[in-house]
Structure formats: structure tokens, C-alpha cells
């Protein structure tokens, strides 16, 4: 298992600029593992003269990431008792990530860095194509080389990067490299490569230091390196050395520490954009530390029970990853995923200390809980074509807590029959044991998970999800039939645009594509790289924890539809939940809690206007329960108005009896129902809102109330128009004034939409 010493530090340097001389970078990737005062590897980029043009200079400089890494390996490795390990990764577009591990303890890890203390990105475009910030530990440092500041910087950052910065509480710094270079050039007449400034900022961060008593600081050692070994290797004159030292001393002056708004944690990522951002996986690693890792693995194996396996592992090294991801060929020999004989799972349980084995719910996902389902009650008639159901889960003893408006993330399972069918088609043993690297929890440890193949495809891999173009491109590399390869590439090219769009509309799955192109048959280990993990489905919580301290409630609709070809499809998570029967067996569900903007006003006496469509009723049931609880405790609460819309009163009046009781009790001051298909004229929720124009004006503008809308996206515009009408009709506002008034409500968090 890949457990790092606790005193190991990790760093990643990302570079978007392709190196003009890939051979130079390849040479830099060799011999990076250092122990004690072992000989240094390659030197930094050769310095350019002031007269040299940009194109000439670029042709002589390797990627910024590689240049930065080479010197850091030399400086860190020169320390007494220091251990350094380095990897270099590159994709076909030229994006490079140089990865470092260093510390006072021997390091034997063949895996990519997944929880870095320090990450440097030399171009903001990297953040839009690689989930670089997901590989930074909680509270780590991110340095982005960019001249952008303020609003321009915020606009350039992808939503996924903003969310990662906020949720991981990262220290977000920017460095204007061009400005720093120009400053040194004016002073000394020498162009200093960008890598030198990045090295200086790296050593200037206290979290990068492993200083011992009496040992010089990293910055001091960096200065000595450029005065000594570097100057000797390149014949640098005094002016060049002075420029390099000046760059090291002044790099911090060009660093800006940027505020990370807490609101970024709540950013909702557009699904298509998120898929596009996540489609580009990090490139495959050149594991120059593989030999040390193999030695450590052999030593560990000697202490384990003897086996007859010999060498049963099917290796997935860099070459396999290159094939799977369509990345540039960077040959190496890492082992990421393994398939073992089925009895190995028993050994993990029988010899937990020898295998460093422990049980964990979802070790790669922090903040998950295992709850017991106690009720699954259908709210719509059995004869009705929509299954809307109410769930209750027991949270006692789990540590799970939630607030009003929070969402519950449910980790659904793939359908068991569909999984068995796929495993038969793909000729996989469902009982074979798979181990794979999964150290993405945000801590220092990288580690291995073990599951059976059946568990892997049931609980982990989204094989019945919708693939991106990247998957088609990668799969084409495996196609043995030329016609199938051409078809796969045609589908993602300009000529196949409409055909691919039709596949998206028909929700063609990973399984469908694998069945359609049988000559493209990646191994199981390669599928584990190609197919992404199942993501949690978030449902608005339909209960108040004050009113229900031992349980959490959900309101769910089972999603089903028919494709253009007449094929029935179903939502993965809603179908999983609908099939759970707590009355006949013990049903345990893996969940997490996600904060939401749907919260009650700070003042308990503030009016609340709620508009829910279908299962959008869920958070408002929690709102009503919370105020009912407050009132039962003697707290004065403000008026509550509910607008609820669905198709038919007889079939979809969700929680109707509860709502009528709250209305009779006086907690609900107004209950307005819109059942669109019960009459000759279709009546929607916006019509009911417009009919209450006086109430809308008085509560929102006179009594500082709050308005909430939850449900599908389509009525949001019509609802806004109805409120604009109310402000015009009863407040005397013009259309533009009314729209500005709504924008003001939004700014005060009194006009909140949660639409999907």
C-alpha cells in the first residue's frame, strides 16, 4: 500500500507551454530520485542574451515546469539526509506536470501526487482542462503565473477552479512573471527564465521548508546553486549571476495573495462545462522512482503469507495510460491498478496488519456517512405513470447533521442485473479482486482500495453513464478493426457533429459504445482509467433536523424516459432508491451533505414566500417544519405563503394532507395550488403568483420578506415576469424599476432560485 511518511512534502508544477525540445525534458525526467548528496541531474534552462528574440529564446528553453523541477531536485537533494523523488508527465498537447516528493525519510511511492502542499500553474488555461486544484491538500498553496488581477482574474478562472479554491481553503497567490522579468531586465540587461521566479516563490513559502537546526534556508541554498554549480556549468558571467540573484530576492515582491470568496463553495457547475473540464485527465507519469518502489514492495511482500500467485498482477503502467487516454507516449513502468485472484480479499481481512488493511466507507471521498433507510413510501398512485416517493433515513450514531436548505448527496448503485449482463458480455470474473490507487481524500496519504469486479462496476464506475468525446477518441486507439476506428473518430470530428449530438440526446452510455465497437476492447485495468466514477446525486432535504433530530427525509421522483428509438432509459440514482425496500431487508445508503443557498431569513418574523414545482416542494417542507418547531418553542414567526404546482391534484398533491393541516393551524397564511392538467385551461404557478400581486408587493417590498423558487428551470422567467407585474401594478414601478428591484432583492439574498 502506498502510504507516505508523515513528514513528506509534495509539489506539482503545471506548464501549458510545449517544449521545443522534448528530448531535453525526457532527459530531465531521468535520475530524479535523490538520496543524501547524490550527484545532480540536468541543469536549468540556459540563460538568454538581451538581444535574443522571443522565438529564439523559446526554442532553447524547456517547459517551465521541467526547468523549475530540475533545479529544485538539485537543491533539495543536496541537503544532508534529504530524499527526493520526481515524476514528469506530458500529454500530446504539450501540457506538462512535474511532480516532487521530498523529506527526511525514504520515499518509495510509484503513484502520482494527489495531495500536494504546493501547486504552481504557469497558465490559467490549464485549470480549464485539468482538475489541477483537486490534487492540492486542504489548506495548501496555489501559485498561478498570470498578470491578471481583480475581476479580470475572477472571470478567467473556471467555475470548477473557484469551487476547489474555496472548498479546500487554499491559499491562492498570483505572480506576474512578465513584470518580474522586465524589472530584472531593466536593472541588469539580462532575461531571467520564468522558472527561476517560480523556484524562488516555492522556497519562500514556509510550508515548502523542511529546515533542521543549523540548516540553511531553501532560498539561501537556491542562491548558492545559481552562484556555484549553475554558473560553472553555463559559464555565466558576473552580470548574469547578479541578475539571477536579484530575481530570487525580488520574486516575492511580484506575488499577490488573493481573497477567495466563501460564496465560491456554492457555485453550481454547468454539467456540460463540468464534463468538458473534467474530461481531460492528468497525463501519464514517468515514474523515475519506480525502482525504489519495487524494492519496497518486494520487502513488504516478504513479510506476507506465502502465495502461489507468482506475478499475477496485470500491470497498468504509463504506456497503458497513454493508450487509454490518447496521450503522447512516455514509457514507464508504474503499477496503478491490479487484478488479483479472489482469495486475496480474504487475506486482507485475515491479515489486516500485514496488509495495512482497514475498512472505510468511501476513503477517497471525505465527509460520507452510512445511514439506514427506514421508510420508502410512494406518494403517487400505483396506476400513475410517475413514481414520486418519500424516504426517511435514520441518522442516529452516524455523526451526520444538516441545516435547513441543505442537500443530501446519495451515492447510488448501478442496477445489479445490468451489471451482471455487462460483465458477461465483457467476459469479466465478478469475484476477482481489483486494487487501485485512490488517495484523493485531501490528506498526505496515497493508498489503495480493494473491491471485487462486481462491486467495482456496481458501486464505483459509471459504466451506464454518458461518455464524452474524449472517451470515443481514447477507445479508437484500441479498435483492431479499421472501420470501427474510423467510425469512432468520425463521430467526434466536424462531419459527425450531428450524429454525436443525437447520441447525447439518446443518452448513449459507455456500455452501449463498448458493445457497438467490439474490436475496441480495453482491458479491465484500462477501463478503470477510461470510465469515470459515479458521482453523487443531490436531493434537497425535505425535513428540519430540529423537528426530526434522528432522521433525514427526501422527496424523489423516479426518472424514466424513452429514446427516439423507443428504448426505455432510467435515472441511475432515483431507480436505485426506488428499489430499496426497508420493510423486507436492511437498507444502508451512503450519503453526504452539501450546503445550499435555500436558507430561511435571519429574522424569524420575516415573511416567507415559497414557490415549489413537483419535487421542488422538498426544501419548503423543511422550511415549514422548522417554523412549526420554532412556534412550538414559543418563538414568534412570520407569515408563510406557499405556491405549489404539479400536473394533477388527485395524483401529485405532494404532502397535501400536511399542507392542509398547516393551513388550518394558521402556520401557512396562504396556500395557492396550480394543477396544470386538471382543467380546460392550463394553470401554472406564475398565474397564481400574478393573482396575488398585492400580497407579493406588500410582503417583499413593504415587509422585507424573502421569495424562493425551487423546481425545473422553465418557469423561472415567467415567475419573474409575474413579480415584475406585481411591482408595477401595486407599487407603481416601471418595468425597468421593477427589474432593478428584483436585482436588489437578489443582492440581499431575498430572491433565491434553486432550479435544475
Secondary structure as UniProt FT lines:
FT   TURN            6..7
FT   STRAND          9..15
FT   HELIX           22..28
FT   TURN            29..31
FT   STRAND          34..35
FT   TURN            36..37
FT   TURN            50..51
FT   HELIX           54..60
FT   HELIX           64..77
FT   TURN            80..81
FT   STRAND          83..90
FT   TURN            92..93
FT   STRAND          96..103
FT   STRAND          116..121
FT   HELIX           125..129
FT   HELIX           132..135
FT   STRAND          136..145
FT   HELIX           150..156
FT   HELIX           159..167
FT   TURN            168..169
FT   STRAND          171..175
FT   HELIX           177..188
FT   HELIX           194..204
FT   HELIX           206..208
FT   TURN            213..214
FT   HELIX           218..227
FT   HELIX           229..234
FT   HELIX           238..250
FT   HELIX           251..254
FT   STRAND          255..258
FT   HELIX           262..266
FT   HELIX           271..279
FT   STRAND          285..287
FT   TURN            288..289
FT   HELIX           290..302
FT   HELIX           318..325
FT   STRAND          337..340
FT   TURN            342..343
FT   HELIX           344..350
FT   TURN            351..356
FT   TURN            363..364
FT   STRAND          368..378
FT   TURN            382..383
FT   STRAND          388..394
FT   TURN            396..398
FT   TURN            404..405
FT   STRAND          407..410
FT   HELIX           416..426
FT   TURN            430..431
FT   STRAND          433..437
FT   STRAND          448..452
FT   HELIX           453..455
FT   HELIX           456..460
FT   TURN            463..464
FT   HELIX           469..476
FT   TURN            477..478
FT   HELIX           482..491
FT   HELIX           494..496
FT   HELIX           497..505
FT   TURN            506..507
FT   HELIX           510..516
FT   TURN            518..519
FT   HELIX           524..530
FT   STRAND          537..541
FT   TURN            545..547
FT   TURN            549..550
FT   STRAND          551..557
FT   STRAND          560..562
FT   TURN            564..565
FT   STRAND          568..570
FT   HELIX           572..579
FT   TURN            582..584
FT   STRAND          588..594
FT   TURN            604..605
FT   STRAND          608..613
FT   HELIX           614..617
FT   HELIX           618..632
FT   TURN            633..634
FT   STRAND          640..646
FT   HELIX           649..652
FT   TURN            654..655
FT   HELIX           656..665
FT   STRAND          668..675
FT   TURN            676..677
FT   HELIX           685..691
FT   HELIX           693..697
FT   HELIX           698..702
FT   STRAND          706..711
FT   TURN            714..715
FT   HELIX           716..731
FT   HELIX           735..747
FT   TURN            748..749
FT   STRAND          751..755
//
